[in-house]
């Protein structure tokens, strides 16, 4: 998800991790659920996985020489 452009604290929320990207006072008082951000991240991840499993005909495939 980070490669898809999502911030580390959003990825941590999706994974339900508490690694400390948000720490100190902010970790105590920041109780935002990031629901919209998590939804966008999961939708982007689903699209990414779907494209890996089902490439579209317009994807450019270059055959490498040996």
Helices and strands as residue ranges (DSSP letters): H 8-15, H 25-29, H 35-53
